[in-house]
Amino acid sequence: MSTIRDISLAPEGEKKISWVERNMPLLRSIAADFAERKPFAGLKIALSVHLEAKTAYLCRVMALGGAEMHITGSNPLSTQDDVAAAVVAGGLEVHAVHGCTEEEYFAHIDRVLEVGPNIIIDDGGDLVHRMHEKYPALIANVIGSCEETTTGILRLKQMTKAGTLRFPAVMVNDADCKHLFDNRYGTGQSVWDGIMRTTNLIVAGKDVVVAGYGWCGKGVAMRAKGLGARVIVTETDPIRAIEAVMDGFRVMTMAEAAPIGDIFCTVTGDCGVITKEHFPLLKDGAILSNAGHFNVEVAMDELEAYAESSYDARHNITGYRLPNGRTVFVLAEGRLVNLASGDGHPAEIMDMSFAIQALSAQYLAEHRGELVPGVIPVPREIDLAVARRKLDTLGVRIDTLSEEQKEYLGI
């Protein structure tokens, strides 16, 4: 029995899924292959990814491959109830409700783990960690996992270093066809889609502060610049800071940026980026948002303790009145602004990311028992195969190395 908001919402969710399917040609081609070969026949897959239309289509593709799907979301505010209803109406099991409590969120995770999955598809690492902490007896069933995010891979590497990760985990996020496009172009566009949709304010002419200049931060900064903002980058990595300077952005500390910024977006994957040290420095009307996986980059507990009062300023915007008389605004409770305030990455971008996910899961199924516990890269042939398929969908042709050129390069 699934756990969703309302099955009557399914028709609207189905429209969303049909739209993204039309715009995800890579997954459509993989779906046709999976339907014929059934690489997941007899296997249970537990999936925890932001439950919106593109994820729903990935779930259907995996089911076409023979998988018994057990699905939940990876963030309480990113689940779209109509999409969840459509997935259930299509015959798959879902445990996810928009706006669920933390207790309910982990209860949903427990439901998909209790079935004893053979493959885990994770976004942030909650399924893998919960499996190790609460269901160690079921780990023997697990062939391996696939991790979608930078944050999740960091958690997996910590487990590997500590010697506690008990099955192989494919680092999907580190595949070139994932992070070079999803993290940069996907995050860059979807973050500003979420911010603009929620605030209904212009970006041009404003001072935008982007915390973190990894692939996601690069995308957010680049898109802000394209929208006409004056962009400031804050960093802790000196090499990335030089990169930001040479890309034309001002670089400074968060303490220096706090009095300047009109809109802030944290994209570090770490905690405590904007804290009680910075709140008194913020200008009246400053907008705080986060695009890192967990809602710890803007120190919400510290802000709630420091503010004299708070109120609902607009849907998904909370105003905090500070002791100095200023008011600052937080979008989506400090959670992932592109998903909690929008529809996430564009379909064409997630087509590549989810193609990597699907083929990495197939790789695990085909090599069960051969891989050792720990983090493993996406095989290069999968990355290149997805890139070639993507070029085909774009109608783009490229040159091929001759045998002489291969010999010259030592290939």
Sine and cosine of phi, psi and omega as CSV:
sin_phi,cos_phi,sin_psi,cos_psi,sin_omega,cos_omega
0.00,0.00,0.81,-0.58,-0.01,-1.00
-0.98,0.22,0.32,-0.95,0.06,-1.00
-0.86,-0.52,0.99,-0.16,-0.01,-1.00
-0.69,-0.73,0.11,-0.99,-0.05,-1.00
-0.96,0.29,-0.82,0.58,-0.16,-0.99
-0.29,-0.96,0.91,-0.41,-0.05,-1.00
-0.90,0.43,-0.38,0.92,-0.02,-1.00
-0.94,0.35,-0.20,0.98,0.03,-1.00
-0.98,0.18,-0.10,0.99,-0.13,-0.99
-0.82,0.57,-0.67,0.74,-0.04,-1.00
-0.85,0.53,-0.64,0.77,0.03,-1.00
-0.92,0.38,-0.63,0.77,0.05,-1.00
-0.90,0.44,-0.61,0.79,0.00,-1.00
-0.89,0.45,-0.61,0.79,0.06,-1.00
-0.86,0.51,-0.69,0.73,0.00,-1.00
-0.90,0.44,-0.69,0.73,-0.02,-1.00
-0.92,0.40,-0.66,0.75,0.02,-1.00
-0.88,0.47,-0.61,0.79,0.00,-1.00
-0.90,0.43,-0.74,0.68,-0.03,-1.00
-0.94,0.34,-0.56,0.83,0.05,-1.00
-0.84,0.54,-0.66,0.76,0.02,-1.00
-0.88,0.48,-0.51,0.86,-0.09,-1.00
-0.96,-0.28,0.31,0.95,0.04,-1.00
-0.80,-0.60,0.94,0.34,-0.09,-1.00
-0.91,0.43,-0.49,0.87,0.03,-1.00
-0.90,0.44,-0.75,0.66,0.00,-1.00
-0.91,0.42,-0.56,0.83,0.04,-1.00
-0.89,0.47,-0.66,0.75,0.00,-1.00
-0.94,0.35,-0.60,0.80,0.05,-1.00
-0.92,0.39,-0.61,0.79,0.02,-1.00
-0.86,0.51,-0.67,0.74,0.00,-1.00
-0.90,0.44,-0.65,0.76,0.01,-1.00
-0.92,0.38,-0.71,0.70,0.00,-1.00
-0.88,0.47,-0.66,0.75,-0.03,-1.00
-0.88,0.48,-0.53,0.85,-0.01,-1.00
-0.99,0.16,-0.66,0.75,-0.16,-0.99
-0.99,-0.12,-0.39,0.92,0.02,-1.00
0.80,0.61,0.87,0.50,-0.04,-1.00
-0.93,0.38,-0.29,0.96,-0.04,-1.00
-0.94,-0.33,0.32,0.95,-0.01,-1.00
-0.83,0.56,0.79,-0.61,0.02,-1.00
0.99,0.15,0.06,1.00,-0.05,-1.00
-0.95,-0.30,0.59,-0.81,0.11,-0.99
-0.98,-0.17,0.73,-0.68,0.04,-1.00
-0.88,-0.48,0.82,-0.58,0.12,-0.99
-0.99,-0.17,0.80,-0.60,-0.07,-1.00
-0.81,-0.59,0.77,-0.63,0.10,-1.00
-0.78,-0.63,1.00,-0.09,0.01,-1.00
-0.66,-0.75,0.44,-0.90,0.01,-1.00
-0.76,0.65,0.88,-0.47,-0.19,-0.98
-1.00,0.03,1.00,0.08,0.13,-0.99
-0.77,-0.64,-0.16,-0.99,-0.24,-0.97
-0.87,0.49,-0.64,0.77,-0.06,-1.00
-0.93,0.37,-0.62,0.78,0.08,-1.00
-0.90,0.44,-0.65,0.76,0.01,-1.00
-0.86,0.51,-0.66,0.75,0.00,-1.00
-0.93,0.38,-0.63,0.78,0.09,-1.00
-0.84,0.55,-0.69,0.72,0.00,-1.00
-0.87,0.49,-0.65,0.76,0.02,-1.00
-0.92,0.39,-0.60,0.80,0.04,-1.00
-0.90,0.44,-0.69,0.72,0.01,-1.00
-0.90,0.43,-0.62,0.78,0.02,-1.00
-0.91,0.41,-0.60,0.80,0.09,-1.00
-0.87,0.49,-0.49,0.87,0.03,-1.00
-0.98,0.18,0.10,0.99,0.06,-1.00
0.99,-0.16,0.01,1.00,-0.06,-1.00
-0.97,0.24,0.60,-0.80,0.21,-0.98
-1.00,0.01,0.95,-0.32,-0.16,-0.99
-1.00,-0.04,0.70,-0.71,0.09,-1.00
-0.78,-0.62,0.92,-0.39,-0.31,-0.95
-0.86,-0.50,0.68,-0.73,0.17,-0.98
-0.60,-0.80,0.14,-0.99,0.02,-1.00
-1.00,0.02,0.12,-0.99,0.02,-1.00
-0.87,-0.50,0.20,0.98,0.05,-1.00
-0.29,-0.96,0.75,-0.66,-0.07,-1.00
-0.87,0.49,-0.45,0.90,-0.06,-1.00
-0.99,-0.16,-0.06,1.00,-0.04,-1.00
-0.99,-0.14,-0.21,0.98,0.06,-1.00
-0.93,0.37,0.74,-0.68,0.10,-1.00
-0.97,-0.25,0.90,-0.43,-0.15,-0.99
-0.88,0.47,-0.56,0.83,0.01,-1.00
-0.94,0.35,-0.58,0.82,0.05,-1.00
-0.93,0.36,-0.70,0.72,0.04,-1.00
-0.84,0.54,-0.66,0.75,0.01,-1.00
-0.90,0.43,-0.64,0.76,0.00,-1.00
-0.91,0.42,-0.61,0.79,0.02,-1.00
-0.90,0.43,-0.68,0.74,0.03,-1.00
-0.92,0.40,-0.67,0.74,0.02,-1.00
-0.88,0.48,-0.44,0.90,0.04,-1.00
-0.99,0.12,-0.01,1.00,0.12,-0.99
0.97,-0.23,0.13,0.99,0.00,-1.00
-0.97,-0.25,0.36,-0.93,-0.03,-1.00
-1.00,-0.02,0.76,-0.66,-0.02,-1.00
-0.71,-0.70,0.67,-0.75,0.15,-0.99
-0.77,-0.64,1.00,-0.04,-0.04,-1.00
-0.23,-0.97,0.71,-0.70,0.01,-1.00
-0.65,-0.76,0.75,-0.67,0.04,-1.00
-0.89,0.46,0.72,-0.70,0.06,-1.00
0.97,0.24,0.31,0.95,0.00,-1.00
-0.92,0.40,0.39,-0.92,0.06,-1.00
-0.96,0.29,0.21,-0.98,0.04,-1.00
-0.88,0.47,-0.63,0.78,0.03,-1.00
-0.88,0.47,-0.70,0.71,0.02,-1.00
-0.91,0.41,-0.63,0.78,0.00,-1.00
-0.84,0.55,-0.75,0.67,-0.01,-1.00
-0.96,0.28,-0.44,0.90,0.11,-0.99
-0.91,0.42,-0.62,0.79,0.06,-1.00
-0.91,0.42,-0.67,0.75,0.06,-1.00
-0.87,0.49,-0.68,0.73,0.01,-1.00
-0.87,0.49,-0.61,0.79,-0.03,-1.00
-0.89,0.47,-0.62,0.78,-0.03,-1.00
-0.99,0.15,-0.33,0.94,0.03,-1.00
-1.00,0.05,-0.49,0.87,-0.06,-1.00
-0.90,0.43,-0.29,0.96,0.00,-1.00
-0.97,0.23,-0.18,0.98,-0.03,-1.00
0.97,0.26,0.88,0.47,-0.07,-1.00
-0.91,0.42,0.45,-0.89,0.08,-1.00
-1.00,-0.07,-0.52,0.85,0.05,-1.00
-0.75,-0.67,0.66,-0.75,0.03,-1.00
-0.91,-0.42,0.77,-0.64,0.13,-0.99
-0.92,-0.39,0.91,-0.42,-0.24,-0.97
-0.86,-0.52,0.46,-0.89,0.05,-1.00
-0.69,-0.72,1.00,0.04,-0.04,-1.00
0.93,-0.37,-0.25,0.97,0.13,-0.99
1.00,-0.08,0.06,1.00,-0.07,-1.00
-0.91,0.42,-0.63,0.78,0.00,-1.00
-0.90,0.44,-0.74,0.68,-0.04,-1.00
-0.89,0.45,-0.70,0.71,-0.01,-1.00
-0.91,0.41,-0.69,0.73,0.00,-1.00
-0.90,0.44,-0.62,0.79,0.04,-1.00
-0.87,0.50,-0.72,0.70,-0.02,-1.00
-0.93,0.36,-0.60,0.80,-0.08,-1.00
-0.98,0.18,-0.63,0.77,-0.17,-0.99
-0.93,-0.37,-0.42,0.91,-0.09,-1.00
-0.79,-0.61,0.76,0.64,-0.03,-1.00
-0.87,0.50,-0.47,0.88,-0.02,-1.00
-0.93,0.37,-0.35,0.94,-0.02,-1.00
-1.00,-0.04,-0.10,1.00,-0.07,-1.00
-0.90,0.44,-0.47,0.88,0.01,-1.00
-0.87,0.49,-0.39,0.92,0.02,-1.00
-0.98,0.21,-0.30,0.95,-0.19,-0.98
-0.99,0.12,0.86,-0.51,0.10,-0.99
-0.97,0.26,-0.65,0.76,0.01,-1.00
0.15,-0.99,0.01,-1.00,0.00,-1.00
-0.74,-0.67,0.29,-0.96,0.08,-1.00
-0.82,-0.57,0.79,-0.61,-0.04,-1.00
-0.93,-0.38,0.77,-0.63,-0.16,-0.99
-1.00,0.04,-0.40,0.92,-0.24,-0.97
-0.85,-0.52,0.34,-0.94,0.11,-0.99
-0.87,0.49,-0.72,0.69,-0.01,-1.00
-0.86,0.51,-0.71,0.70,0.00,-1.00
-0.89,0.46,-0.63,0.78,0.02,-1.00
-0.92,0.39,-0.62,0.78,0.07,-1.00
-0.86,0.51,-0.66,0.75,0.02,-1.00
-0.92,0.40,-0.64,0.76,0.02,-1.00
-0.91,0.42,-0.64,0.77,0.02,-1.00
-0.92,0.40,-0.58,0.82,0.08,-1.00
-0.90,0.44,-0.65,0.76,0.04,-1.00
-0.91,0.41,-0.65,0.76,0.01,-1.00
-0.89,0.46,-0.70,0.72,0.01,-1.00
-0.88,0.47,-0.60,0.80,0.00,-1.00
-0.99,0.16,-0.14,0.99,0.01,-1.00
0.97,0.24,0.38,0.92,-0.07,-1.00
-0.97,-0.26,-0.20,0.98,0.01,-1.00
-0.97,0.23,0.86,-0.51,-0.19,-0.98
-0.97,-0.26,0.16,0.99,0.10,-1.00
-0.49,-0.87,0.29,-0.96,0.00,-1.00
-0.94,0.34,0.60,-0.80,0.01,-1.00
-0.76,-0.65,0.87,-0.50,-0.02,-1.00
-0.99,0.13,0.78,-0.62,-0.04,-1.00
-1.00,0.08,0.97,0.24,-0.05,-1.00
-0.85,0.53,-0.64,0.77,-0.04,-1.00
-0.85,0.52,-0.50,0.86,-0.08,-1.00
-0.99,0.12,-0.11,0.99,0.08,-1.00
-0.91,0.42,0.64,-0.77,-0.01,-1.00
-0.85,0.52,-0.64,0.77,-0.02,-1.00
-0.96,0.29,-0.06,1.00,0.12,-0.99
-0.98,-0.20,-0.94,0.35,-0.21,-0.98
-0.95,0.32,-0.48,0.88,-0.01,-1.00
-0.94,0.35,-0.38,0.93,-0.08,-1.00
-0.89,-0.45,-0.79,0.61,0.03,-1.00
-0.85,0.52,-0.82,0.57,-0.10,-0.99
-0.92,0.38,-0.61,0.79,-0.08,-1.00
-1.00,0.06,-0.88,0.48,-0.07,-1.00
-0.99,0.17,-0.61,0.79,0.01,-1.00
-0.91,0.40,-0.81,0.59,0.01,-1.00
-0.90,0.44,-0.68,0.73,-0.03,-1.00
-0.83,0.56,-0.71,0.71,-0.03,-1.00
-0.98,0.21,-0.71,0.70,-0.13,-0.99
-0.94,0.33,-0.52,0.86,0.04,-1.00
-0.88,0.47,-0.72,0.69,-0.04,-1.00
-0.97,0.26,-0.47,0.88,0.13,-0.99
-0.87,0.49,-0.73,0.69,0.00,-1.00
-0.91,0.42,-0.69,0.73,-0.03,-1.00
-0.91,0.41,-0.72,0.69,-0.06,-1.00
-0.94,0.34,-0.63,0.78,0.02,-1.00
-0.89,0.45,-0.63,0.78,-0.08,-1.00
-0.98,0.21,-0.66,0.75,-0.10,-1.00
-1.00,-0.03,-0.44,0.90,-0.12,-0.99
0.83,0.56,0.59,0.81,0.02,-1.00
-0.90,-0.44,0.39,-0.92,0.03,-1.00
-0.98,0.18,0.50,-0.87,0.06,-1.00
-0.99,-0.14,-0.57,0.82,-0.03,-1.00
-0.83,0.56,0.72,-0.70,0.05,-1.00
1.00,0.08,-0.10,1.00,0.00,-1.00
-1.00,-0.08,0.37,-0.93,0.12,-0.99
-1.00,-0.03,0.90,-0.45,-0.03,-1.00
-0.95,-0.32,0.76,-0.65,0.03,-1.00
-0.95,-0.33,0.87,-0.50,0.03,-1.00
-0.95,-0.32,0.89,-0.45,-0.01,-1.00
-1.00,-0.07,0.93,-0.37,-0.02,-1.00
0.97,-0.26,0.78,-0.63,-0.05,-1.00
-0.82,-0.57,0.68,0.73,0.20,-0.98
-0.98,0.19,-0.31,-0.95,-0.05,-1.00
-0.88,0.47,-0.64,0.77,0.03,-1.00
-0.92,0.39,-0.72,0.70,0.01,-1.00
-0.88,0.47,-0.62,0.79,0.06,-1.00
-0.86,0.52,-0.69,0.72,-0.01,-1.00
-0.91,0.41,-0.69,0.73,-0.01,-1.00
-0.90,0.44,-0.68,0.73,0.00,-1.00
-0.91,0.41,-0.68,0.73,-0.02,-1.00
-0.88,0.47,-0.70,0.71,-0.01,-1.00
-0.93,0.35,-0.60,0.80,0.05,-1.00
-0.89,0.47,-0.67,0.74,0.04,-1.00
-0.88,0.48,-0.68,0.73,0.02,-1.00
-0.90,0.44,-0.46,0.89,0.02,-1.00
-1.00,0.10,-0.02,1.00,0.08,-1.00
0.99,-0.15,0.21,0.98,0.01,-1.00
-0.99,0.12,0.40,-0.92,0.22,-0.97
-1.00,-0.01,0.89,-0.46,-0.21,-0.98
-0.96,-0.26,0.75,-0.66,0.12,-0.99
-0.92,-0.40,0.68,-0.74,0.06,-1.00
-0.91,-0.42,0.69,-0.72,0.17,-0.99
-0.92,-0.39,0.62,-0.78,-0.08,-1.00
-0.51,-0.86,0.35,-0.94,0.17,-0.99
-0.92,-0.38,-0.27,0.96,-0.01,-1.00
-1.00,-0.04,0.89,-0.46,-0.07,-1.00
-0.89,0.45,-0.53,0.85,-0.01,-1.00
-0.94,0.34,-0.70,0.71,0.04,-1.00
-0.90,0.43,-0.56,0.83,0.02,-1.00
-0.90,0.44,-0.66,0.75,0.06,-1.00
-0.89,0.45,-0.66,0.75,0.05,-1.00
-0.83,0.56,-0.73,0.69,-0.02,-1.00
-0.89,0.45,-0.66,0.75,0.04,-1.00
-0.87,0.49,-0.72,0.69,-0.04,-1.00
-0.95,0.30,-0.30,0.95,0.11,-0.99
-1.00,0.10,-0.01,1.00,0.11,-0.99
0.99,-0.14,0.24,0.97,-0.03,-1.00
-0.97,-0.23,0.47,-0.88,0.16,-0.99
-0.97,0.25,0.64,-0.77,0.02,-1.00
-0.83,-0.56,0.75,-0.66,0.01,-1.00
-0.38,-0.93,0.05,-1.00,0.05,-1.00
-0.97,0.23,0.30,-0.95,0.04,-1.00
-0.90,0.43,-0.57,0.82,0.03,-1.00
-0.89,0.45,-0.58,0.81,0.04,-1.00
-0.97,0.26,-0.56,0.83,-0.05,-1.00
-0.98,0.18,-0.46,0.89,-0.13,-0.99
-0.81,0.58,-0.69,0.72,-0.02,-1.00
-0.97,0.26,-0.19,0.98,-0.10,-1.00
-0.99,-0.11,-0.63,0.78,-0.21,-0.98
-0.93,0.38,0.64,-0.77,0.17,-0.98
-1.00,-0.08,-0.63,0.78,0.02,-1.00
-0.76,-0.65,0.75,-0.66,0.02,-1.00
-0.91,-0.42,0.65,-0.76,0.11,-0.99
-0.69,-0.73,0.88,-0.47,0.01,-1.00
-1.00,-0.04,0.74,-0.67,-0.05,-1.00
-0.60,-0.80,0.77,0.64,-0.13,-0.99
-0.97,-0.25,-0.45,0.89,-0.13,-0.99
0.98,0.20,0.18,0.98,-0.03,-1.00
-0.84,-0.54,0.16,-0.99,-0.02,-1.00
-0.99,-0.13,0.29,-0.96,0.15,-0.99
0.88,0.47,0.73,0.68,-0.01,-1.00
-1.00,0.05,-0.69,0.72,0.13,-0.99
-0.89,-0.46,0.90,-0.44,-0.20,-0.98
-0.76,-0.65,-0.12,-0.99,0.00,-1.00
-0.87,0.50,-0.37,0.93,0.10,-1.00
-0.91,0.42,-0.53,0.85,-0.12,-0.99
-0.99,-0.14,-0.43,0.90,-0.10,-0.99
-0.82,0.57,-0.69,0.72,0.00,-1.00
-0.91,0.40,-0.31,0.95,-0.05,-1.00
-1.00,0.06,-0.32,0.95,-0.09,-1.00
-0.92,0.40,0.59,-0.80,0.03,-1.00
-0.97,0.24,0.36,-0.93,0.05,-1.00
-0.88,0.47,0.79,-0.61,0.01,-1.00
1.00,-0.03,0.02,1.00,0.02,-1.00
-0.86,0.51,0.62,-0.78,-0.03,-1.00
-0.94,-0.35,0.80,-0.60,-0.01,-1.00
-0.94,-0.35,0.76,-0.64,0.05,-1.00
-0.64,-0.77,0.31,-0.95,-0.03,-1.00
-0.72,-0.69,0.69,-0.73,0.09,-1.00
-0.85,-0.53,0.21,0.98,0.14,-0.99
-0.99,0.14,0.29,-0.96,-0.17,-0.99
-0.89,0.45,-0.70,0.71,-0.06,-1.00
-0.97,-0.26,0.42,-0.91,-0.06,-1.00
-1.00,0.07,0.82,0.58,-0.01,-1.00
-0.85,-0.53,-0.03,1.00,-0.07,-1.00
-0.97,0.23,-0.69,0.73,0.24,-0.97
-1.00,0.00,0.86,-0.50,-0.10,-0.99
-0.96,0.28,0.99,0.11,-0.11,-0.99
-0.90,0.43,-0.59,0.81,0.02,-1.00
-0.90,0.44,-0.64,0.77,0.02,-1.00
-0.93,0.36,-0.62,0.79,0.01,-1.00
-0.91,0.41,-0.68,0.74,-0.01,-1.00
-0.91,0.41,-0.56,0.83,0.03,-1.00
-0.96,0.27,-0.55,0.83,-0.07,-1.00
-0.99,0.17,-0.59,0.80,-0.07,-1.00
-0.93,0.36,0.56,-0.83,0.04,-1.00
-0.97,0.23,-0.49,0.87,0.03,-1.00
-0.28,-0.96,0.21,-0.98,0.05,-1.00
-0.60,-0.80,0.33,-0.94,-0.02,-1.00
-0.37,-0.93,0.35,-0.94,0.07,-1.00
-0.98,0.19,0.95,-0.31,-0.05,-1.00
-0.99,0.14,-0.50,0.87,-0.05,-1.00
-0.13,-0.99,0.26,-0.97,0.02,-1.00
-0.82,0.57,0.83,-0.56,0.03,-1.00
0.95,0.32,0.27,0.96,0.08,-1.00
-0.79,-0.62,0.82,-0.57,0.06,-1.00
-0.93,-0.36,0.78,-0.62,0.07,-1.00
-1.00,-0.07,0.67,-0.74,0.03,-1.00
-0.86,-0.51,0.88,-0.47,0.04,-1.00
-1.00,0.06,0.84,-0.54,-0.08,-1.00
-1.00,-0.07,0.33,-0.94,-0.01,-1.00
-0.86,0.52,-0.43,0.90,0.00,-1.00
-0.99,0.12,0.10,1.00,0.05,-1.00
1.00,-0.04,-0.16,0.99,0.01,-1.00
-1.00,0.09,0.34,-0.94,0.07,-1.00
-0.83,-0.56,0.75,-0.67,0.09,-1.00
-0.89,-0.46,0.42,-0.91,-0.11,-0.99
-0.85,-0.53,0.71,-0.70,0.01,-1.00
-0.92,-0.40,0.76,-0.65,0.01,-1.00
-1.00,-0.02,0.69,-0.72,0.16,-0.99
0.81,0.59,0.60,0.80,0.06,-1.00
0.86,0.50,0.37,0.93,-0.03,-1.00
0.98,0.19,0.16,0.99,0.03,-1.00
-1.00,0.01,0.05,-1.00,-0.05,-1.00
-0.78,0.63,0.95,-0.30,-0.15,-0.99
-0.93,0.36,-0.51,0.86,-0.05,-1.00
-0.96,0.29,-0.38,0.92,0.01,-1.00
-0.96,-0.28,-0.62,0.79,0.01,-1.00
-0.97,0.26,-0.34,0.94,0.02,-1.00
-0.86,-0.51,0.14,0.99,-0.04,-1.00
-0.38,-0.93,-0.30,-0.95,-0.05,-1.00
-0.98,-0.22,0.20,0.98,0.01,-1.00
0.98,0.21,-0.29,-0.96,-0.10,-1.00
-0.91,0.41,0.45,-0.89,0.07,-1.00
-0.85,0.52,0.48,-0.88,-0.07,-1.00
-0.85,0.52,-0.65,0.76,-0.05,-1.00
-0.90,0.43,-0.53,0.85,0.04,-1.00
-0.95,0.31,-0.74,0.67,-0.02,-1.00
-0.93,0.38,-0.35,0.94,0.10,-0.99
-0.84,0.54,-0.68,0.73,0.02,-1.00
-0.94,0.34,-0.74,0.67,-0.04,-1.00
-0.88,0.48,-0.70,0.71,-0.04,-1.00
-0.97,0.24,-0.41,0.91,0.15,-0.99
-0.90,0.44,-0.68,0.73,0.07,-1.00
-0.88,0.47,-0.68,0.73,0.02,-1.00
-0.86,0.51,-0.77,0.64,-0.07,-1.00
-0.89,0.46,-0.69,0.72,-0.04,-1.00
-0.96,0.28,-0.49,0.87,0.08,-1.00
-0.94,0.35,-0.63,0.78,0.08,-1.00
-0.90,0.43,-0.64,0.77,0.06,-1.00
-0.89,0.46,-0.64,0.77,0.04,-1.00
-0.87,0.50,-0.69,0.73,0.04,-1.00
-0.88,0.48,-0.70,0.71,-0.03,-1.00
-0.89,0.45,-0.62,0.78,-0.05,-1.00
-0.98,0.22,-0.30,0.95,-0.03,-1.00
-0.87,-0.49,0.46,0.89,-0.01,-1.00
-0.85,0.52,0.70,-0.71,0.00,-1.00
1.00,0.10,-0.17,0.98,-0.03,-1.00
-0.99,-0.14,-0.34,0.94,-0.12,-0.99
-0.99,-0.16,0.60,-0.80,-0.03,-1.00
-1.00,-0.07,0.41,-0.91,0.03,-1.00
-0.86,0.52,0.56,-0.83,-0.02,-1.00
0.80,-0.61,0.10,-1.00,0.01,-1.00
-0.99,0.15,0.66,-0.75,0.02,-1.00
-0.73,-0.68,0.56,-0.83,0.00,-1.00
-0.96,0.26,0.37,-0.93,0.17,-0.99
-0.92,0.40,0.79,-0.62,0.02,-1.00
-0.81,0.59,0.68,-0.73,-0.08,-1.00
-0.85,0.52,-0.55,0.84,-0.03,-1.00
-0.91,0.42,-0.51,0.86,0.07,-1.00
-0.93,0.37,-0.73,0.69,0.02,-1.00
-0.83,0.55,-0.75,0.66,-0.04,-1.00
-0.93,0.37,-0.60,0.80,0.01,-1.00
-0.89,0.45,-0.66,0.75,0.03,-1.00
-0.91,0.42,-0.66,0.75,0.01,-1.00
-0.88,0.47,-0.68,0.73,0.00,-1.00
-0.90,0.43,-0.68,0.73,0.02,-1.00
-0.89,0.45,-0.63,0.77,0.00,-1.00
-0.89,0.45,-0.71,0.70,0.03,-1.00
-0.86,0.50,-0.63,0.77,0.03,-1.00
-0.87,0.50,-0.67,0.74,-0.02,-1.00
-0.93,0.38,-0.43,0.90,0.01,-1.00
-1.00,0.03,-0.09,1.00,-0.03,-1.00
0.95,0.32,0.48,0.88,-0.05,-1.00
-0.96,-0.28,0.73,-0.68,0.07,-1.00
-0.93,-0.38,0.56,-0.83,0.03,-1.00
-0.79,-0.61,0.25,-0.97,0.00,-1.00
-0.97,0.26,0.31,-0.95,0.05,-1.00
-0.85,-0.52,0.68,-0.74,0.03,-1.00
-0.91,0.42,0.67,-0.74,0.12,-0.99
-0.98,0.20,0.24,-0.97,0.04,-1.00
-0.87,0.50,-0.62,0.79,0.03,-1.00
-0.89,0.45,-0.67,0.74,0.01,-1.00
-0.92,0.40,-0.64,0.77,0.06,-1.00
-0.88,0.48,-0.68,0.73,0.01,-1.00
-0.90,0.44,-0.65,0.76,-0.01,-1.00
-0.89,0.46,-0.62,0.78,-0.01,-1.00
-0.99,0.10,-0.11,0.99,0.00,-1.00
0.97,0.23,0.44,0.90,0.01,-1.00
-1.00,0.04,0.00,0.00,0.00,0.00
